[in-house]
Amino acid sequence: MPEPERAPAVSVVLPVHNAAATIGAALRSILDQDYRGPLEVVVADGMSEDGTREAVAAVAAADPRVRLVDNPHRATPAGLNAAIAASTGSVVVRCDARAELPPGYVARAVATLERTGADNVGGVQSAEGVGTVQRAVAYAMSSRVGVGDARFHYGGAPGPVDTVYLGTFRRAALERVGLFDETLVRNQDYELNHRIRRTGGIVYFDPELRVRYRPRASLGALWRQYWQYGTWKRRVVRRHPRSLRARQLVAPAFVLGLAVSAVLAVTPLRAWALPVPIAYLALLAGVTTVQAVRRRDPAVALFPVAVATMHLAWGGGFLLGRSGRP
């Protein structure tokens, strides 16, 4: 951990929009950090209409470390850039309104940043749900079958990676690559980390940095979220073809396989329509059984539905989604 006189100033930035249900817990988790250096919090509000702005303003009135700025564009990357521009720390920690930083998070992230020489350090997105559907979604988001081999979803060995959840950045690195791309509604983190790595920087994964994340609480909201993920991933791949990873093609390939199966089902080759859906259902059944034994939670009954929703939405968005400017 950095010595008190050497601890760099930290700015925690949050883009928010209509997040009244979760912003209080997010801010408390930041303000309760035991970091020994200067710490400020800059919240960029996307013109919320549900009381988020008033909740942040109340916290800011009680704690001078918190400031509120406007994000009239409402998009996440614009909010991040507005908060970064209004901040002063040499280290920038990203947080989201749905996330809660555990005790010691900022101190460990800064220490890891200094120890590794990385430009960005991040850890695990620890999805945790409350209701039945949200718990099922959390289990799906923590499963390799659900989200592939990206370490930030479930953990793994520390070291350089393509991307991390949230991130603790050197301000100099952000300025070097030009901050977040405001034309990307989604996938802006991955794209920024790609530019950092392309300019010689290191993005470092520390599995001890675990952040609680509240996933979507309905299948409809989950579908919209993952459709956007797939849609904007395609746009990033068009811009940076070398950023594509094999895991990111699995869901689109699955959707294409189902489409081919549907066509074959109304032809004399209908017998060939069965392998893809049968194999997928068998995979879901096997993984769900393992989850049921491991979790012992009735919410696991919805686990295969959540996984299928994520796969179909992500793959469909990648193949068919339309990404206009925000």
Secondary structure, DSSP 8 states (H G I E B T S, - for coil): ---TTT---EEEEEEESS-TTTHHHHHHHHHT---SS-EEEEEEE---SSSHHHHHHHHHHH-TTEEEEE-TT--HHHHHHHHHHH---SEEEE--TTEE--TTHHHHHHHHHHHH--SEEEEEEEE--SSHHHHHHHHHHTSHHHHTT-GGGT----EE-S--EEEEEEHHHHHHHTS--TT-SS-HHHHHHHHHHHTT--EEEEEEEEEEE---SSHHHHHHHHHHHHHHHHHHHHH-GGG--GGGGHHHHHHHHHHHHHHHTTSTTGGGGSHHHHHHHHHHHHHHHHHHHHH--GGGGGHHHHHHHHHHHHHHHHHH------
